[in-house]
Amino acid sequence: MFKQVIVVEGKNDEALIKQIFSGIEVIKTNGSAINEQTIKEISLASLTKEVILFLDPDGPGEKIRRTIMEKVPNCSHAYIKKSSCISKNHRKVGVEHADEKLIKEALSNRLTVSPIKGSLTINDLYELGLLGMPDSAIKRNIVCDKLSIGPLTAKTFLKKMNLFYITKEDIIRYLQGE
């Protein structure tokens, strides 16, 4: 029996996850218009199981992630690179278009929200060249790519690193290619 519940956006995502992990519980949000009943279902599931948000790596997916996090902050987060889940016709992006190996990898490398918030500061970002330099966005993208979280602005980058308790030392290792 699985001790996790995976939250996805749509029926195709749900079908793929259930095909890969027979018997796992999946909650679908039915897109970005997530309703209070679905939030309540996710909240109840989080009382007894690990809830993993595994949403599309696009704007609507991030909106759903933020909406759920406001109400159910103890969720884990699985990310997949946008380039790894593009449809064959190159018109859509979504978990449903990723292959099994990458899905398993994303779920096994999920990030958990730390009860202790990280202590990275804006000054740390300047010191590491992640802010205020011509190549700052490139450096942030290296770290984001390592975590499969997609490109982020400096402000959002700082917030997510502290949310997942990614340390300055972790970032240095990622920038060095470790």
Phi and psi restraints in degrees (value plus and minus 20) as a CYANA .aco file:
   2 PHE   PHI     -97.3   -57.3
   2 PHE   PSI     125.3   165.3
   3 LYS   PHI    -123.8   -83.8
   3 LYS   PSI      -5.3    34.7
   4 GLN   PHI    -144.7  -104.7
   4 GLN   PSI     135.6   175.6
   5 VAL   PHI    -144.4  -104.4
   5 VAL   PSI     111.1   151.1
   6 ILE   PHI    -126.1   -86.1
   6 ILE   PSI     109.0   149.0
   7 VAL   PHI    -121.2   -81.2
   7 VAL   PSI     103.5   143.5
   8 VAL   PHI    -146.8  -106.8
   8 VAL   PSI     154.6   194.6
   9 GLU   PHI    -105.0   -65.0
   9 GLU   PSI     -65.5   -25.5
  10 GLY   PHI    -156.7  -116.7
  10 GLY   PSI    -199.5  -159.5
  11 LYS   PHI     -86.1   -46.1
  11 LYS   PSI     -54.0   -14.0
  12 ASN   PHI     -89.8   -49.8
  12 ASN   PSI     -58.1   -18.1
  13 ASP   PHI     -81.9   -41.9
  13 ASP   PSI     -66.0   -26.0
  14 GLU   PHI     -79.4   -39.4
  14 GLU   PSI     -66.5   -26.5
  15 ALA   PHI     -81.1   -41.1
  15 ALA   PSI     -62.5   -22.5
  16 LEU   PHI     -85.4   -45.4
  16 LEU   PSI     -65.0   -25.0
  17 ILE   PHI     -82.5   -42.5
  17 ILE   PSI     -63.4   -23.4
  18 LYS   PHI     -88.3   -48.3
  18 LYS   PSI     -49.1    -9.1
  19 GLN   PHI     -89.0   -49.0
  19 GLN   PSI     -60.0   -20.0
  20 ILE   PHI     -96.1   -56.1
  20 ILE   PSI     -62.1   -22.1
  21 PHE   PHI    -139.8   -99.8
  21 PHE   PSI      61.4   101.4
  22 SER   PHI     -76.8   -36.8
  22 SER   PSI     106.5   146.5
  23 GLY   PHI      72.7   112.7
  23 GLY   PSI     -23.7    16.3
  24 ILE   PHI     -96.9   -56.9
  24 ILE   PSI     127.1   167.1
  25 GLU   PHI    -103.5   -63.5
  25 GLU   PSI     112.7   152.7
  26 VAL   PHI    -148.4  -108.4
  26 VAL   PSI     115.5   155.5
  27 ILE   PHI    -134.5   -94.5
  27 ILE   PSI     109.6   149.6
  28 LYS   PHI    -128.3   -88.3
  28 LYS   PSI     123.1   163.1
  29 THR   PHI    -107.7   -67.7
  29 THR   PSI     -34.0     6.0
  30 ASN   PHI      39.1    79.1
  30 ASN   PSI      25.4    65.4
  31 GLY   PHI      68.3   108.3
  31 GLY   PSI    -187.8  -147.8
  32 SER   PHI     -98.9   -58.9
  32 SER   PSI     -28.4    11.6
  33 ALA   PHI    -108.5   -68.5
  33 ALA   PSI      32.9    72.9
  34 ILE   PHI     -83.3   -43.3
  34 ILE   PSI     111.8   151.8
  35 ASN   PHI    -119.3   -79.3
  35 ASN   PSI     149.2   189.2
  36 GLU   PHI     -83.6   -43.6
  36 GLU   PSI     -52.2   -12.2
  37 GLN   PHI     -83.7   -43.7
  37 GLN   PSI     -61.2   -21.2
  38 THR   PHI     -87.7   -47.7
  38 THR   PSI     -61.3   -21.3
  39 ILE   PHI     -79.8   -39.8
  39 ILE   PSI     -62.9   -22.9
  40 LYS   PHI     -83.5   -43.5
  40 LYS   PSI     -60.8   -20.8
  41 GLU   PHI     -82.5   -42.5
  41 GLU   PSI     -62.4   -22.4
  42 ILE   PHI     -85.6   -45.6
  42 ILE   PSI     -63.2   -23.2
  43 SER   PHI     -81.6   -41.6
  43 SER   PSI     -65.0   -25.0
  44 LEU   PHI     -83.5   -43.5
  44 LEU   PSI     -61.7   -21.7
  45 ALA   PHI     -81.8   -41.8
  45 ALA   PSI     -56.4   -16.4
  46 SER   PHI     -88.2   -48.2
  46 SER   PSI     -33.7     6.3
  47 LEU   PHI     -94.4   -54.4
  47 LEU   PSI     -45.8    -5.8
  48 THR   PHI    -144.6  -104.6
  48 THR   PSI     -32.7     7.3
  49 LYS   PHI    -159.0  -119.0
  49 LYS   PSI     143.3   183.3
  50 GLU   PHI     -98.2   -58.2
  50 GLU   PSI     104.0   144.0
  51 VAL   PHI    -117.7   -77.7
  51 VAL   PSI     104.7   144.7
  52 ILE   PHI    -132.7   -92.7
  52 ILE   PSI      98.0   138.0
  53 LEU   PHI    -103.2   -63.2
  53 LEU   PSI      96.4   136.4
  54 PHE   PHI    -147.5  -107.5
  54 PHE   PSI      61.6   101.6
  55 LEU   PHI    -131.0   -91.0
  55 LEU   PSI     142.5   182.5
  56 ASP   PHI     -80.0   -40.0
  56 ASP   PSI     123.6   163.6
  57 PRO   PHI    -103.8   -63.8
  57 PRO   PSI      41.3    81.3
  58 ASP   PHI    -162.6  -122.6
  58 ASP   PSI    -199.3  -159.3
  59 GLY   PHI     -76.5   -36.5
  59 GLY   PSI     -71.8   -31.8
  60 PRO   PHI     -80.5   -40.5
  60 PRO   PSI     -57.4   -17.4
  61 GLY   PHI     -83.0   -43.0
  61 GLY   PSI     -61.4   -21.4
  62 GLU   PHI     -87.9   -47.9
  62 GLU   PSI     -55.2   -15.2
  63 LYS   PHI     -83.4   -43.4
  63 LYS   PSI     -63.7   -23.7
  64 ILE   PHI     -82.8   -42.8
  64 ILE   PSI     -64.2   -24.2
  65 ARG   PHI     -77.2   -37.2
  65 ARG   PSI     -66.6   -26.6
  66 ARG   PHI     -83.9   -43.9
  66 ARG   PSI     -62.8   -22.8
  67 THR   PHI     -79.7   -39.7
  67 THR   PSI     -66.4   -26.4
  68 ILE   PHI     -86.4   -46.4
  68 ILE   PSI     -62.9   -22.9
  69 MET   PHI     -81.0   -41.0
  69 MET   PSI     -52.5   -12.5
  70 GLU   PHI     -82.2   -42.2
  70 GLU   PSI     -55.6   -15.6
  71 LYS   PHI    -120.2   -80.2
  71 LYS   PSI     -50.3   -10.3
  72 VAL   PHI    -152.6  -112.6
  72 VAL   PSI      59.3    99.3
  73 PRO   PHI     -93.3   -53.3
  73 PRO   PSI     -29.9    10.1
  74 ASN   PHI    -113.6   -73.6
  74 ASN   PSI       0.7    40.7
  75 CYS   PHI     -97.7   -57.7
  75 CYS   PSI     133.6   173.6
  76 SER   PHI    -111.4   -71.4
  76 SER   PSI     143.1   183.1
  77 HIS   PHI    -149.4  -109.4
  77 HIS   PSI     105.0   145.0
  78 ALA   PHI    -129.8   -89.8
  78 ALA   PSI     114.6   154.6
  79 TYR   PHI    -144.1  -104.1
  79 TYR   PSI     128.1   168.1
  80 ILE   PHI    -152.0  -112.0
  80 ILE   PSI     121.5   161.5
  81 LYS   PHI     -85.1   -45.1
  81 LYS   PSI     120.5   160.5
  82 LYS   PHI     -75.7   -35.7
  82 LYS   PSI     -61.6   -21.6
  83 SER   PHI     -85.9   -45.9
  83 SER   PSI     -36.2     3.8
  84 SER   PHI    -113.0   -73.0
  84 SER   PSI     -22.8    17.2
  85 CYS   PHI    -160.2  -120.2
  85 CYS   PSI      30.2    70.2
  86 ILE   PHI    -120.9   -80.9
  86 ILE   PSI     117.6   157.6
  87 SER   PHI     -83.2   -43.2
  87 SER   PSI     141.1   181.1
  88 LYS   PHI     -78.8   -38.8
  88 LYS   PSI     -52.8   -12.8
  89 ASN   PHI    -108.1   -68.1
  89 ASN   PSI     -16.9    23.1
  90 HIS   PHI      43.5    83.5
  90 HIS   PSI       4.7    44.7
  91 ARG   PHI    -125.7   -85.7
  91 ARG   PSI     -38.9     1.1
  92 LYS   PHI    -150.2  -110.2
  92 LYS   PSI     133.3   173.3
  93 VAL   PHI    -144.0  -104.0
  93 VAL   PSI     113.2   153.2
  94 GLY   PHI     158.8   198.8
  94 GLY   PSI     138.1   178.1
  95 VAL   PHI     -72.6   -32.6
  95 VAL   PSI     -57.3   -17.3
  96 GLU   PHI     -80.2   -40.2
  96 GLU   PSI     -37.8     2.2
  97 HIS   PHI    -118.2   -78.2
  97 HIS   PSI     -19.3    20.7
  98 ALA   PHI    -106.1   -66.1
  98 ALA   PSI     136.2   176.2
  99 ASP   PHI    -107.8   -67.8
  99 ASP   PSI     143.6   183.6
 100 GLU   PHI     -76.8   -36.8
 100 GLU   PSI     -63.7   -23.7
 101 LYS   PHI     -79.1   -39.1
 101 LYS   PSI     -65.6   -25.6
 102 LEU   PHI     -88.6   -48.6
 102 LEU   PSI     -54.7   -14.7
 103 ILE   PHI     -85.6   -45.6
 103 ILE   PSI     -66.4   -26.4
 104 LYS   PHI     -80.9   -40.9
 104 LYS   PSI     -61.1   -21.1
 105 GLU   PHI     -83.7   -43.7
 105 GLU   PSI     -65.7   -25.7
 106 ALA   PHI     -81.4   -41.4
 106 ALA   PSI     -62.6   -22.6
 107 LEU   PHI     -91.9   -51.9
 107 LEU   PSI     -53.2   -13.2
 108 SER   PHI     -97.0   -57.0
 108 SER   PSI     -42.5    -2.5
 109 ASN   PHI    -121.8   -81.8
 109 ASN   PSI       5.2    45.2
 110 ARG   PHI     -80.6   -40.6
 110 ARG   PSI     133.7   173.7
 111 LEU   PHI    -122.8   -82.8
 111 LEU   PSI     119.3   159.3
 112 THR   PHI    -131.6   -91.6
 112 THR   PSI     124.9   164.9
 113 VAL   PHI     -92.6   -52.6
 113 VAL   PSI     108.3   148.3
 114 SER   PHI    -103.4   -63.4
 114 SER   PSI     117.1   157.1
 115 PRO   PHI     -86.6   -46.6
 115 PRO   PSI     -43.9    -3.9
 116 ILE   PHI    -122.1   -82.1
 116 ILE   PSI      97.8   137.8
 117 LYS   PHI     -93.3   -53.3
 117 LYS   PSI     125.0   165.0
 118 GLY   PHI     -84.1   -44.1
 118 GLY   PSI     145.8   185.8
 119 SER   PHI    -137.8   -97.8
 119 SER   PSI      -0.2    39.8
 120 LEU   PHI     -83.5   -43.5
 120 LEU   PSI     124.4   164.4
 121 THR   PHI    -143.6  -103.6
 121 THR   PSI     149.5   189.5
 122 ILE   PHI     -78.8   -38.8
 122 ILE   PSI     -58.0   -18.0
 123 ASN   PHI     -81.2   -41.2
 123 ASN   PSI     -57.3   -17.3
 124 ASP   PHI     -82.2   -42.2
 124 ASP   PSI     -60.6   -20.6
 125 LEU   PHI     -82.9   -42.9
 125 LEU   PSI     -62.0   -22.0
 126 TYR   PHI     -81.9   -41.9
 126 TYR   PSI     -66.4   -26.4
 127 GLU   PHI     -80.6   -40.6
 127 GLU   PSI     -57.3   -17.3
 128 LEU   PHI    -105.5   -65.5
 128 LEU   PSI     -21.4    18.6
 129 GLY   PHI      56.2    96.2
 129 GLY   PSI      -0.4    39.6
 130 LEU   PHI    -110.8   -70.8
 130 LEU   PSI     -21.7    18.3
 131 LEU   PHI    -172.4  -132.4
 131 LEU   PSI     117.9   157.9
 132 GLY   PHI      66.3   106.3
 132 GLY   PSI     -16.8    23.2
 133 MET   PHI    -138.7   -98.7
 133 MET   PSI     136.2   176.2
 134 PRO   PHI     -78.1   -38.1
 134 PRO   PSI     -51.1   -11.1
 135 ASP   PHI    -123.0   -83.0
 135 ASP   PSI      -2.9    37.1
 136 SER   PHI     -79.5   -39.5
 136 SER   PSI     -64.0   -24.0
 137 ALA   PHI     -83.4   -43.4
 137 ALA   PSI     -57.9   -17.9
 138 ILE   PHI     -83.2   -43.2
 138 ILE   PSI     -64.4   -24.4
 139 LYS   PHI     -85.2   -45.2
 139 LYS   PSI     -62.6   -22.6
 140 ARG   PHI     -81.2   -41.2
 140 ARG   PSI     -59.7   -19.7
 141 ASN   PHI     -84.3   -44.3
 141 ASN   PSI     -52.2   -12.2
 142 ILE   PHI     -81.8   -41.8
 142 ILE   PSI     -66.0   -26.0
 143 VAL   PHI     -86.7   -46.7
 143 VAL   PSI     -66.0   -26.0
 144 CYS   PHI     -80.5   -40.5
 144 CYS   PSI     -60.2   -20.2
 145 ASP   PHI     -83.6   -43.6
 145 ASP   PSI     -60.3   -20.3
 146 LYS   PHI     -80.5   -40.5
 146 LYS   PSI     -56.2   -16.2
 147 LEU   PHI    -113.8   -73.8
 147 LEU   PSI     -22.3    17.7
 148 SER   PHI      39.6    79.6
 148 SER   PSI      12.3    52.3
 149 ILE   PHI    -121.9   -81.9
 149 ILE   PSI     -17.1    22.9
 150 GLY   PHI      59.3    99.3
 150 GLY   PSI     141.7   181.7
 151 PRO   PHI     -85.8   -45.8
 151 PRO   PSI     123.7   163.7
 152 LEU   PHI    -154.6  -114.6
 152 LEU   PSI     129.5   169.5
 153 THR   PHI     -88.1   -48.1
 153 THR   PSI     143.9   183.9
 154 ALA   PHI     -79.6   -39.6
 154 ALA   PSI     -62.5   -22.5
 155 LYS   PHI     -82.6   -42.6
 155 LYS   PSI     -66.5   -26.5
 156 THR   PHI     -89.4   -49.4
 156 THR   PSI     -56.8   -16.8
 157 PHE   PHI     -77.9   -37.9
 157 PHE   PSI     -70.1   -30.1
 158 LEU   PHI     -79.4   -39.4
 158 LEU   PSI     -64.4   -24.4
 159 LYS   PHI     -81.4   -41.4
 159 LYS   PSI     -67.0   -27.0
 160 LYS   PHI     -88.9   -48.9
 160 LYS   PSI     -59.6   -19.6
 161 MET   PHI     -81.0   -41.0
 161 MET   PSI     -62.2   -22.2
 162 ASN   PHI     -91.2   -51.2
 162 ASN   PSI     -54.4   -14.4
 163 LEU   PHI     -81.5   -41.5
 163 LEU   PSI     -63.0   -23.0
 164 PHE   PHI    -115.6   -75.6
 164 PHE   PSI     -12.0    28.0
 165 TYR   PHI      34.4    74.4
 165 TYR   PSI      26.9    66.9
 166 ILE   PHI    -104.2   -64.2
 166 ILE   PSI     102.0   142.0
 167 THR   PHI    -108.3   -68.3
 167 THR   PSI     147.9   187.9
 168 LYS   PHI     -79.0   -39.0
 168 LYS   PSI     -59.9   -19.9
 169 GLU   PHI     -84.5   -44.5
 169 GLU   PSI     -59.6   -19.6
 170 ASP   PHI     -80.2   -40.2
 170 ASP   PSI     -66.4   -26.4
 171 ILE   PHI     -81.6   -41.6
 171 ILE   PSI     -62.9   -22.9
 172 ILE   PHI     -79.4   -39.4
 172 ILE   PSI     -63.4   -23.4
 173 ARG   PHI     -82.3   -42.3
 173 ARG   PSI     -63.2   -23.2
 174 TYR   PHI     -82.4   -42.4
 174 TYR   PSI     -61.7   -21.7
 175 LEU   PHI     -87.5   -47.5
 175 LEU   PSI     -47.0    -7.0
 176 GLN   PHI    -105.3   -65.3
 176 GLN   PSI     -19.5    20.5
 177 GLY   PHI      68.0   108.0
 177 GLY   PSI      -7.6    32.4
